[in-house]
Amino acid sequence: MSLCDPAARSALGSSLQAELTGRDGAAPRSPVAESWRDFIYAEIWSRPGLDRRARFLIALASAAGADAPADRLDGYVRGALATGALTQAELREAALHVAVYSGWDKGGAIDAAIDRVEAEQGLAPVLLAPIRAEPWDAQQRMEQGFAEFRAVMTFDGPRVGNGLPYLQDGILNFVFGEMWCRPGIDQRSRRFLTLVGVADSAATVPIASHFHAAMASGNCTAAELNEFVLQYAVHAGWPKASVIQGVVLEMAGKVAKGLAWNEKEGGKQ
């Protein structure tokens, strides 16, 4: 039996920490700091189950959701830019997406981190597409939102004209009628940000339906979502992640059998 070398683990952790945050980390002075280097960077970020882009998206969203200190968010933004995992424009789009699924203050925290890193590195702000530049027909936008909901979630969403402000003006009008349609980042990237938001919410229906849709749409595999759980646990904590692990296993089973997220064996609920 070969034994793992703690010195080699620490060296890998230091190297990855510097690469992934854009600067060398200070020598650990506590077990918590040591575990960042030797477990989170050396053992989680080095795993092959998810690409770097996905890990940065999950880390940014879950750190913002956990109200992580500003330097943690700054490090992820700096590292995402330095490694080429995400561009400035993509980071801005990620902040908007996090705002919707985790709350505007959480998205604003990522936006502020991008501001700080741009100032620190002397980067010029990027030109971003406005939320809506041209006049629009309200009915058409609602219908577009309904169609986008179906494409993202793989089942029909709220009906146009339902009259409920949250469903009509929130979900159809803005979330799916505008935000999910934006070209700033791809659907798979938006998916990981969404999964963090619904996982943090502890809301049963959104968690089940979104994790099912992530696999049913082809955006993510079951293996990638099992890896998601470990990356998510870094900022959310093991208890929250354990709930999500159970959902991933359940929804992966349903997708494999061709069942909807709310179907049981032998018939619909």
Buried (B, 14 or more C-beta within 10 A) or exposed (E): EEEEEEEEBBBBBBBBBBBBBBBEBEEBEEEEEBBBBBBBBBBBBEEEBBEBBBBBBBBBBBBBBBEBEEEBBBBBBBBBBBBEBBBBBBBBBBBBBBBBBBBEEBBBBBBBBBEBBBEEEEEEEEEEEEEEEEEEEEEEBBBBBBBBBEBBBBBEBBEBEBEEEEBBBBBBBBBBBBBBBBEBBEEBBBBBBBBBBBBBBEEEEBBBBBBBBBBBBEBBBBEBBBBBBBBBBBBBEEEBBEBBBEBBBBBBEBBEEEBBBEBEEEEEE
